Amino acid sequence: MNIRFPSDAPVYRDSNLTVVFAALVDGARVPCAISVEALEDHFGARSFSRDASMQAFDAGRPRIEAVARAHLELSNGTPVLLKSGHFPPGRLCS
């Protein structure tokens, strides 16, 4: 399975408090998202605001994509929603 993450800008969704980003799995676009709670718990977002969430996503993008990749591999390329429990306890980035 070939998984890539395009450098497209992520999108903040206030309707469900997530940041949405794309993966390309064998050339097909697959939606991925991370909860704002996970960004606050593990990547230093100081609030559920759009700006804080986007800054935390940008700072943690390599680790977020690595965890998304692992879940895409496990799920055979189905959409992924990463939550706080998908990451080890504690913050990974400051």
Biopython code that builds the backbone (N, CA, C, O; Angstrom):
import numpy as np
from Bio.PDB.StructureBuilder import StructureBuilder

atoms = [
    (1, "MET", "N", (0.842, -1.166, 0.000)),
    (1, "MET", "CA", (0.000, 0.000, 0.000)),
    (1, "MET", "C", (0.896, 1.240, 0.000)),
    (1, "MET", "O", (1.757, 1.389, 0.867)),
    (2, "ASN", "N", (0.692, 2.117, -0.963)),
    (2, "ASN", "CA", (1.456, 3.355, -1.069)),
    (2, "ASN", "C", (0.646, 4.482, -0.434)),
    (2, "ASN", "O", (-0.438, 4.818, -0.910)),
    (3, "ILE", "N", (1.178, 5.068, 0.649)),
    (3, "ILE", "CA", (0.490, 6.143, 1.368)),
    (3, "ILE", "C", (1.350, 7.395, 1.324)),
    (3, "ILE", "O", (2.519, 7.381, 1.710)),
    (4, "ARG", "N", (0.752, 8.470, 0.849)),
    (4, "ARG", "CA", (1.420, 9.772, 0.830)),
    (4, "ARG", "C", (0.488, 10.813, 1.438)),
    (4, "ARG", "O", (-0.733, 10.651, 1.445)),
    (5, "PHE", "N", (1.080, 11.866, 1.939)),
    (5, "PHE", "CA", (0.303, 12.974, 2.470)),
    (5, "PHE", "C", (0.650, 14.217, 1.655)),
    (5, "PHE", "O", (1.762, 14.734, 1.760)),
    (6, "PRO", "N", (-0.294, 14.700, 0.843)),
    (6, "PRO", "CA", (-0.020, 15.900, 0.065)),
    (6, "PRO", "C", (0.158, 17.097, 0.997)),
    (6, "PRO", "O", (-0.316, 17.083, 2.133)),
    (7, "SER", "N", (0.827, 18.108, 0.518)),
    (7, "SER", "CA", (1.100, 19.283, 1.351)),
    (7, "SER", "C", (-0.066, 20.261, 1.380)),
    (7, "SER", "O", (0.106, 21.423, 1.747)),
    (8, "ASP", "N", (-1.252, 19.799, 0.995)),
    (8, "ASP", "CA", (-2.444, 20.650, 1.041)),
    (8, "ASP", "C", (-2.631, 21.223, 2.442)),
    (8, "ASP", "O", (-2.277, 20.592, 3.438)),
    (9, "ALA", "N", (-3.187, 22.416, 2.501)),
    (9, "ALA", "CA", (-3.484, 23.012, 3.797)),
    (9, "ALA", "C", (-4.622, 22.236, 4.465)),
    (9, "ALA", "O", (-5.607, 21.901, 3.808)),
    (10, "PRO", "N", (-4.497, 21.951, 5.753)),
    (10, "PRO", "CA", (-5.582, 21.291, 6.470)),
    (10, "PRO", "C", (-6.753, 22.257, 6.638)),
    (10, "PRO", "O", (-6.610, 23.463, 6.434)),
    (11, "VAL", "N", (-7.904, 21.718, 7.011)),
    (11, "VAL", "CA", (-9.115, 22.519, 7.180)),
    (11, "VAL", "C", (-9.642, 22.322, 8.591)),
    (11, "VAL", "O", (-9.801, 21.192, 9.051)),
    (12, "TYR", "N", (-9.912, 23.431, 9.279)),
    (12, "TYR", "CA", (-10.511, 23.374, 10.613)),
    (12, "TYR", "C", (-12.020, 23.263, 10.464)),
    (12, "TYR", "O", (-12.637, 24.047, 9.742)),
    (13, "ARG", "N", (-12.615, 22.289, 11.147)),
    (13, "ARG", "CA", (-14.072, 22.096, 11.095)),
    (13, "ARG", "C", (-14.646, 22.371, 12.483)),
    (13, "ARG", "O", (-14.518, 21.550, 13.391)),
    (14, "ASP", "N", (-15.273, 23.521, 12.636)),
    (14, "ASP", "CA", (-15.836, 23.836, 13.949)),
    (14, "ASP", "C", (-17.108, 23.046, 14.237)),
    (14, "ASP", "O", (-17.533, 22.959, 15.390)),
    (15, "SER", "N", (-17.723, 22.468, 13.200)),
    (15, "SER", "CA", (-18.943, 21.687, 13.403)),
    (15, "SER", "C", (-18.694, 20.420, 14.216)),
    (15, "SER", "O", (-19.593, 19.945, 14.910)),
    (16, "ASN", "N", (-17.470, 19.864, 14.138)),
    (16, "ASN", "CA", (-17.159, 18.671, 14.924)),
    (16, "ASN", "C", (-15.795, 18.753, 15.612)),
    (16, "ASN", "O", (-15.267, 17.746, 16.085)),
    (17, "LEU", "N", (-15.228, 19.971, 15.662)),
    (17, "LEU", "CA", (-13.958, 20.236, 16.337)),
    (17, "LEU", "C", (-12.855, 19.281, 15.892)),
    (17, "LEU", "O", (-12.272, 18.553, 16.696)),
    (18, "THR", "N", (-12.592, 19.305, 14.604)),
    (18, "THR", "CA", (-11.503, 18.513, 14.032)),
    (18, "THR", "C", (-10.700, 19.368, 13.064)),
    (18, "THR", "O", (-11.148, 20.418, 12.604)),
    (19, "VAL", "N", (-9.510, 18.888, 12.772)),
    (19, "VAL", "CA", (-8.704, 19.418, 11.670)),
    (19, "VAL", "C", (-8.613, 18.277, 10.658)),
    (19, "VAL", "O", (-8.158, 17.177, 10.972)),
    (20, "VAL", "N", (-9.054, 18.567, 9.448)),
    (20, "VAL", "CA", (-9.145, 17.562, 8.388)),
    (20, "VAL", "C", (-7.958, 17.731, 7.441)),
    (20, "VAL", "O", (-7.599, 18.846, 7.065)),
    (21, "PHE", "N", (-7.359, 16.604, 7.065)),
    (21, "PHE", "CA", (-6.247, 16.598, 6.116)),
    (21, "PHE", "C", (-6.402, 15.373, 5.233)),
    (21, "PHE", "O", (-7.162, 14.458, 5.551)),
    (22, "ALA", "N", (-5.690, 15.362, 4.143)),
    (22, "ALA", "CA", (-5.859, 14.278, 3.168)),
    (22, "ALA", "C", (-4.657, 13.338, 3.167)),
    (22, "ALA", "O", (-3.530, 13.720, 3.483)),
    (23, "ALA", "N", (-4.947, 12.106, 2.802)),
    (23, "ALA", "CA", (-3.915, 11.115, 2.485)),
    (23, "ALA", "C", (-4.216, 10.617, 1.082)),
    (23, "ALA", "O", (-5.366, 10.611, 0.643)),
    (24, "LEU", "N", (-3.191, 10.209, 0.401)),
    (24, "LEU", "CA", (-3.357, 9.528, -0.881)),
    (24, "LEU", "C", (-2.939, 8.083, -0.665)),
    (24, "LEU", "O", (-1.777, 7.794, -0.377)),
    (25, "VAL", "N", (-3.890, 7.190, -0.807)),
    (25, "VAL", "CA", (-3.638, 5.763, -0.609)),
    (25, "VAL", "C", (-3.767, 5.093, -1.966)),
    (25, "VAL", "O", (-4.853, 5.015, -2.539)),
    (26, "ASP", "N", (-2.638, 4.612, -2.467)),
    (26, "ASP", "CA", (-2.580, 4.034, -3.813)),
    (26, "ASP", "C", (-3.221, 4.979, -4.834)),
    (26, "ASP", "O", (-3.917, 4.550, -5.754)),
    (27, "GLY", "N", (-2.965, 6.277, -4.643)),
    (27, "GLY", "CA", (-3.442, 7.305, -5.565)),
    (27, "GLY", "C", (-4.835, 7.829, -5.290)),
    (27, "GLY", "O", (-5.233, 8.831, -5.884)),
    (28, "ALA", "N", (-5.594, 7.190, -4.409)),
    (28, "ALA", "CA", (-6.957, 7.634, -4.092)),
    (28, "ALA", "C", (-6.927, 8.533, -2.859)),
    (28, "ALA", "O", (-6.245, 8.235, -1.878)),
    (29, "ARG", "N", (-7.662, 9.619, -2.920)),
    (29, "ARG", "CA", (-7.736, 10.557, -1.807)),
    (29, "ARG", "C", (-8.595, 9.964, -0.688)),
    (29, "ARG", "O", (-9.724, 9.532, -0.922)),
    (30, "VAL", "N", (-8.042, 9.951, 0.536)),
    (30, "VAL", "CA", (-8.742, 9.422, 1.710)),
    (30, "VAL", "C", (-8.738, 10.509, 2.783)),
    (30, "VAL", "O", (-7.676, 11.017, 3.145)),
    (31, "PRO", "N", (-9.922, 10.871, 3.298)),
    (31, "PRO", "CA", (-9.960, 11.897, 4.337)),
    (31, "PRO", "C", (-9.439, 11.371, 5.668)),
    (31, "PRO", "O", (-9.707, 10.238, 6.070)),
    (32, "CYS", "N", (-8.689, 12.231, 6.330)),
    (32, "CYS", "CA", (-8.185, 11.957, 7.670)),
    (32, "CYS", "C", (-8.506, 13.181, 8.519)),
    (32, "CYS", "O", (-8.651, 14.287, 7.998)),
    (33, "ALA", "N", (-8.615, 12.981, 9.808)),
    (33, "ALA", "CA", (-8.874, 14.094, 10.707)),
    (33, "ALA", "C", (-8.268, 13.792, 12.067)),
    (33, "ALA", "O", (-8.043, 12.638, 12.433)),
    (34, "ILE", "N", (-8.011, 14.863, 12.800)),
    (34, "ILE", "CA", (-7.567, 14.747, 14.183)),
    (34, "ILE", "C", (-8.463, 15.646, 15.016)),
    (34, "ILE", "O", (-8.798, 16.755, 14.601)),
    (35, "SER", "N", (-8.850, 15.168, 16.191)),
    (35, "SER", "CA", (-9.720, 15.956, 17.051)),
    (35, "SER", "C", (-8.940, 17.119, 17.659)),
    (35, "SER", "O", (-7.735, 17.034, 17.895)),
    (36, "VAL", "N", (-9.661, 18.197, 17.901)),
    (36, "VAL", "CA", (-9.060, 19.356, 18.551)),
    (36, "VAL", "C", (-8.597, 18.970, 19.959)),
    (36, "VAL", "O", (-7.596, 19.491, 20.451)),
    (37, "GLU", "N", (-9.318, 18.069, 20.592)),
    (37, "GLU", "CA", (-8.916, 17.594, 21.916)),
    (37, "GLU", "C", (-7.528, 16.935, 21.864)),
    (37, "GLU", "O", (-6.703, 17.166, 22.748)),
    (38, "ALA", "N", (-7.270, 16.125, 20.845)),
    (38, "ALA", "CA", (-5.947, 15.502, 20.707)),
    (38, "ALA", "C", (-4.878, 16.565, 20.483)),
    (38, "ALA", "O", (-3.773, 16.455, 21.014)),
    (39, "LEU", "N", (-5.200, 17.588, 19.702)),
    (39, "LEU", "CA", (-4.239, 18.671, 19.476)),
    (39, "LEU", "C", (-3.934, 19.411, 20.772)),
    (39, "LEU", "O", (-2.797, 19.817, 21.009)),
    (40, "GLU", "N", (-4.952, 19.583, 21.608)),
    (40, "GLU", "CA", (-4.743, 20.245, 22.894)),
    (40, "GLU", "C", (-3.953, 19.344, 23.846)),
    (40, "GLU", "O", (-3.031, 19.807, 24.518)),
    (41, "ASP", "N", (-4.308, 18.074, 23.904)),
    (41, "ASP", "CA", (-3.676, 17.144, 24.846)),
    (41, "ASP", "C", (-2.225, 16.821, 24.505)),
    (41, "ASP", "O", (-1.401, 16.639, 25.401)),
    (42, "HIS", "N", (-1.910, 16.751, 23.204)),
    (42, "HIS", "CA", (-0.603, 16.211, 22.807)),
    (42, "HIS", "C", (0.269, 17.135, 21.957)),
    (42, "HIS", "O", (1.462, 16.878, 21.795)),
    (43, "PHE", "N", (-0.303, 18.192, 21.421)),
    (43, "PHE", "CA", (0.469, 19.026, 20.498)),
    (43, "PHE", "C", (0.472, 20.502, 20.860)),
    (43, "PHE", "O", (0.846, 21.340, 20.039)),
    (44, "GLY", "N", (0.064, 20.827, 22.066)),
    (44, "GLY", "CA", (0.238, 22.178, 22.586)),
    (44, "GLY", "C", (-0.823, 23.200, 22.231)),
    (44, "GLY", "O", (-0.635, 24.383, 22.519)),
    (45, "ALA", "N", (-1.935, 22.799, 21.615)),
    (45, "ALA", "CA", (-3.000, 23.780, 21.358)),
    (45, "ALA", "C", (-3.497, 24.284, 22.705)),
    (45, "ALA", "O", (-3.799, 23.489, 23.596)),
    (46, "ARG", "N", (-3.584, 25.593, 22.857)),
    (46, "ARG", "CA", (-3.960, 26.162, 24.133)),
    (46, "ARG", "C", (-5.467, 26.353, 24.287)),
    (46, "ARG", "O", (-5.944, 26.701, 25.367)),
    (47, "SER", "N", (-6.198, 26.131, 23.234)),
    (47, "SER", "CA", (-7.659, 26.247, 23.292)),
    (47, "SER", "C", (-8.238, 25.511, 22.095)),
    (47, "SER", "O", (-7.502, 24.987, 21.259)),
    (48, "PHE", "N", (-9.552, 25.477, 22.019)),
    (48, "PHE", "CA", (-10.223, 24.844, 20.889)),
    (48, "PHE", "C", (-10.397, 25.822, 19.729)),
    (48, "PHE", "O", (-11.172, 25.551, 18.813)),
    (49, "SER", "N", (-9.702, 26.937, 19.750)),
    (49, "SER", "CA", (-9.857, 27.928, 18.681)),
    (49, "SER", "C", (-9.219, 27.439, 17.386)),
    (49, "SER", "O", (-8.336, 26.581, 17.391)),
    (50, "ARG", "N", (-9.685, 27.999, 16.294)),
    (50, "ARG", "CA", (-9.154, 27.640, 14.978)),
    (50, "ARG", "C", (-7.650, 27.906, 14.911)),
    (50, "ARG", "O", (-6.883, 27.028, 14.516)),
    (51, "ASP", "N", (-7.228, 29.109, 15.294)),
    (51, "ASP", "CA", (-5.810, 29.459, 15.178)),
    (51, "ASP", "C", (-4.924, 28.550, 16.019)),
    (51, "ASP", "O", (-3.892, 28.079, 15.542)),
    (52, "ALA", "N", (-5.317, 28.297, 17.267)),
    (52, "ALA", "CA", (-4.518, 27.430, 18.138)),
    (52, "ALA", "C", (-4.455, 26.011, 17.584)),
    (52, "ALA", "O", (-3.408, 25.365, 17.631)),
    (53, "SER", "N", (-5.574, 25.532, 17.062)),
    (53, "SER", "CA", (-5.612, 24.172, 16.517)),
    (53, "SER", "C", (-4.749, 24.048, 15.271)),
    (53, "SER", "O", (-4.031, 23.062, 15.107)),
    (54, "MET", "N", (-4.813, 25.036, 14.400)),
    (54, "MET", "CA", (-4.028, 24.984, 13.163)),
    (54, "MET", "C", (-2.533, 25.085, 13.457)),
    (54, "MET", "O", (-1.730, 24.404, 12.819)),
    (55, "GLN", "N", (-2.156, 25.925, 14.413)),
    (55, "GLN", "CA", (-0.740, 26.029, 14.782)),
    (55, "GLN", "C", (-0.236, 24.715, 15.370)),
    (55, "GLN", "O", (0.864, 24.266, 15.049)),
    (56, "ALA", "N", (-1.040, 24.104, 16.227)),
    (56, "ALA", "CA", (-0.642, 22.825, 16.818)),
    (56, "ALA", "C", (-0.538, 21.742, 15.752)),
    (56, "ALA", "O", (0.380, 20.923, 15.786)),
    (57, "PHE", "N", (-1.482, 21.733, 14.797)),
    (57, "PHE", "CA", (-1.418, 20.750, 13.717)),
    (57, "PHE", "C", (-0.130, 20.936, 12.920)),
    (57, "PHE", "O", (0.583, 19.968, 12.654)),
    (58, "ASP", "N", (0.168, 22.169, 12.541)),
    (58, "ASP", "CA", (1.379, 22.423, 11.757)),
    (58, "ASP", "C", (2.630, 21.982, 12.501)),
    (58, "ASP", "O", (3.529, 21.388, 11.906)),
    (59, "ALA", "N", (2.694, 22.266, 13.790)),
    (59, "ALA", "CA", (3.866, 21.892, 14.589)),
    (59, "ALA", "C", (3.998, 20.379, 14.725)),
    (59, "ALA", "O", (5.108, 19.848, 14.733)),
    (60, "GLY", "N", (2.861, 19.684, 14.831)),
    (60, "GLY", "CA", (2.894, 18.244, 15.036)),
    (60, "GLY", "C", (2.639, 17.417, 13.793)),
    (60, "GLY", "O", (2.493, 16.198, 13.878)),
    (61, "ARG", "N", (2.584, 18.064, 12.640)),
    (61, "ARG", "CA", (2.181, 17.360, 11.407)),
    (61, "ARG", "C", (2.966, 16.081, 11.123)),
    (61, "ARG", "O", (2.350, 15.075, 10.771)),
    (62, "PRO", "N", (4.284, 16.068, 11.256)),
    (62, "PRO", "CA", (5.000, 14.808, 10.970)),
    (62, "PRO", "C", (4.531, 13.647, 11.856)),
    (62, "PRO", "O", (4.334, 12.537, 11.360)),
    (63, "ARG", "N", (4.353, 13.888, 13.146)),
    (63, "ARG", "CA", (3.907, 12.823, 14.058)),
    (63, "ARG", "C", (2.449, 12.452, 13.781)),
    (63, "ARG", "O", (2.094, 11.273, 13.810)),
    (64, "ILE", "N", (1.609, 13.444, 13.513)),
    (64, "ILE", "CA", (0.201, 13.187, 13.210)),
    (64, "ILE", "C", (0.096, 12.326, 11.959)),
    (64, "ILE", "O", (-0.668, 11.361, 11.935)),
    (65, "GLU", "N", (0.850, 12.662, 10.928)),
    (65, "GLU", "CA", (0.816, 11.872, 9.692)),
    (65, "GLU", "C", (1.364, 10.469, 9.912)),
    (65, "GLU", "O", (0.880, 9.518, 9.299)),
    (66, "ALA", "N", (2.364, 10.324, 10.774)),
    (66, "ALA", "CA", (2.913, 8.987, 11.053)),
    (66, "ALA", "C", (1.857, 8.107, 11.728)),
    (66, "ALA", "O", (1.724, 6.931, 11.389)),
    (67, "VAL", "N", (1.117, 8.660, 12.668)),
    (67, "VAL", "CA", (0.072, 7.890, 13.339)),
    (67, "VAL", "C", (-1.070, 7.612, 12.364)),
    (67, "VAL", "O", (-1.632, 6.517, 12.364)),
    (68, "ALA", "N", (-1.415, 8.592, 11.537)),
    (68, "ALA", "CA", (-2.457, 8.372, 10.525)),
    (68, "ALA", "C", (-2.031, 7.265, 9.563)),
    (68, "ALA", "O", (-2.849, 6.423, 9.191)),
    (69, "ARG", "N", (-0.766, 7.256, 9.158)),
    (69, "ARG", "CA", (-0.259, 6.214, 8.261)),
    (69, "ARG", "C", (-0.445, 4.831, 8.876)),
    (69, "ARG", "O", (-0.895, 3.903, 8.204)),
    (70, "ALA", "N", (-0.101, 4.699, 10.141)),
    (70, "ALA", "CA", (-0.249, 3.402, 10.815)),
    (70, "ALA", "C", (-1.710, 2.958, 10.820)),
    (70, "ALA", "O", (-2.001, 1.779, 10.618)),
    (71, "HIS", "N", (-2.616, 3.885, 11.047)),
    (71, "HIS", "CA", (-4.037, 3.521, 11.071)),
    (71, "HIS", "C", (-4.578, 3.250, 9.668)),
    (71, "HIS", "O", (-5.448, 2.396, 9.496)),
    (72, "LEU", "N", (-4.079, 3.956, 8.679)),
    (72, "LEU", "CA", (-4.479, 3.661, 7.300)),
    (72, "LEU", "C", (-4.026, 2.267, 6.894)),
    (72, "LEU", "O", (-4.751, 1.545, 6.210)),
    (73, "GLU", "N", (-2.827, 1.890, 7.317)),
    (73, "GLU", "CA", (-2.338, 0.543, 7.017)),
    (73, "GLU", "C", (-3.204, -0.518, 7.700)),
    (73, "GLU", "O", (-3.533, -1.539, 7.096)),
    (74, "LEU", "N", (-3.569, -0.274, 8.957)),
    (74, "LEU", "CA", (-4.403, -1.230, 9.699)),
    (74, "LEU", "C", (-5.803, -1.353, 9.118)),
    (74, "LEU", "O", (-6.404, -2.427, 9.143)),
    (75, "SER", "N", (-6.320, -0.239, 8.594)),
    (75, "SER", "CA", (-7.704, -0.228, 8.113)),
    (75, "SER", "C", (-7.804, -0.421, 6.602)),
    (75, "SER", "O", (-8.877, -0.253, 6.021)),
    (76, "ASN", "N", (-6.695, -0.771, 5.970)),
    (76, "ASN", "CA", (-6.677, -0.936, 4.512)),
    (76, "ASN", "C", (-7.139, 0.304, 3.763)),
    (76, "ASN", "O", (-7.829, 0.215, 2.747)),
    (77, "GLY", "N", (-6.745, 1.469, 4.286)),
    (77, "GLY", "CA", (-6.984, 2.708, 3.565)),
    (77, "GLY", "C", (-8.336, 3.344, 3.749)),
    (77, "GLY", "O", (-8.753, 4.142, 2.909)),
    (78, "THR", "N", (-9.045, 3.017, 4.830)),
    (78, "THR", "CA", (-10.321, 3.681, 5.077)),
    (78, "THR", "C", (-10.085, 4.977, 5.856)),
    (78, "THR", "O", (-9.036, 5.127, 6.482)),
    (79, "PRO", "N", (-11.033, 5.914, 5.832)),
    (79, "PRO", "CA", (-10.848, 7.199, 6.521)),
    (79, "PRO", "C", (-10.484, 7.019, 7.991)),
    (79, "PRO", "O", (-10.893, 6.058, 8.642)),
    (80, "VAL", "N", (-9.706, 7.969, 8.489)),
    (80, "VAL", "CA", (-9.163, 7.899, 9.836)),
    (80, "VAL", "C", (-9.582, 9.138, 10.624)),
    (80, "VAL", "O", (-9.511, 10.259, 10.120)),
    (81, "LEU", "N", (-10.018, 8.924, 11.864)),
    (81, "LEU", "CA", (-10.241, 10.018, 12.811)),
    (81, "LEU", "C", (-9.360, 9.746, 14.015)),
    (81, "LEU", "O", (-9.607, 8.813, 14.780)),
    (82, "LEU", "N", (-8.334, 10.560, 14.180)),
    (82, "LEU", "CA", (-7.407, 10.395, 15.296)),
    (82, "LEU", "C", (-7.931, 11.158, 16.502)),
    (82, "LEU", "O", (-8.295, 12.329, 16.403)),
    (83, "LYS", "N", (-7.965, 10.482, 17.635)),
    (83, "LYS", "CA", (-8.403, 11.087, 18.889)),
    (83, "LYS", "C", (-7.257, 11.038, 19.879)),
    (83, "LYS", "O", (-6.210, 10.450, 19.609)),
    (84, "SER", "N", (-7.460, 11.647, 21.004)),
    (84, "SER", "CA", (-6.404, 11.749, 22.000)),
    (84, "SER", "C", (-5.817, 10.382, 22.368)),
    (84, "SER", "O", (-4.607, 10.269, 22.565)),
    (85, "GLY", "N", (-6.645, 9.358, 22.462)),
    (85, "GLY", "CA", (-6.183, 8.030, 22.843)),
    (85, "GLY", "C", (-5.286, 7.351, 21.821)),
    (85, "GLY", "O", (-4.675, 6.328, 22.130)),
    (86, "HIS", "N", (-5.190, 7.891, 20.613)),
    (86, "HIS", "CA", (-4.302, 7.315, 19.603)),
    (86, "HIS", "C", (-2.840, 7.700, 19.820)),
    (86, "HIS", "O", (-1.950, 7.185, 19.143)),
    (87, "PHE", "N", (-2.597, 8.607, 20.764)),
    (87, "PHE", "CA", (-1.245, 9.084, 21.018)),
    (87, "PHE", "C", (-0.844, 8.710, 22.446)),
    (87, "PHE", "O", (-1.696, 8.619, 23.330)),
    (88, "PRO", "N", (0.443, 8.494, 22.666)),
    (88, "PRO", "CA", (0.897, 8.175, 24.034)),
    (88, "PRO", "C", (0.539, 9.298, 24.984)),
    (88, "PRO", "O", (0.374, 10.441, 24.556)),
    (89, "PRO", "N", (0.415, 8.990, 26.281)),
    (89, "PRO", "CA", (0.112, 10.046, 27.265)),
    (89, "PRO", "C", (1.169, 11.150, 27.246)),
    (89, "PRO", "O", (2.348, 10.897, 27.000)),
    (90, "GLY", "N", (0.727, 12.369, 27.509)),
    (90, "GLY", "CA", (1.629, 13.509, 27.567)),
    (90, "GLY", "C", (1.751, 14.223, 26.237)),
    (90, "GLY", "O", (1.392, 13.689, 25.187)),
    (91, "ARG", "N", (2.260, 15.430, 26.303)),
    (91, "ARG", "CA", (2.442, 16.220, 25.086)),
    (91, "ARG", "C", (3.710, 15.807, 24.369)),
    (91, "ARG", "O", (4.728, 15.528, 25.003)),
    (92, "LEU", "N", (3.651, 15.766, 23.036)),
    (92, "LEU", "CA", (4.812, 15.404, 22.230)),
    (92, "LEU", "C", (5.546, 16.639, 21.727)),
    (92, "LEU", "O", (6.754, 16.594, 21.494)),
    (93, "CYS", "N", (4.832, 17.725, 21.563)),
    (93, "CYS", "CA", (5.414, 18.958, 21.023)),
    (93, "CYS", "C", (5.088, 20.080, 21.982)),
    (93, "CYS", "O", (4.095, 20.022, 22.707)),
    (94, "SER", "N", (5.919, 21.095, 21.983)),
    (94, "SER", "CA", (5.614, 22.264, 22.820)),
    (94, "SER", "C", (5.144, 23.412, 21.981)),
    (94, "SER", "O", (4.841, 24.481, 22.511)),
]
sb = StructureBuilder()
sb.init_structure("model")
sb.init_model(0)
sb.init_chain("A")
sb.init_seg("    ")
for serial, (resi, resn, name, xyz) in enumerate(atoms, 1):
    if name == "N":
        sb.init_residue(resn, " ", resi, " ")
    sb.init_atom(name, np.array(xyz, "f"), 0.0, 1.0, " ", f" {name:<3s}", serial, name[0])
structure = sb.get_structure()
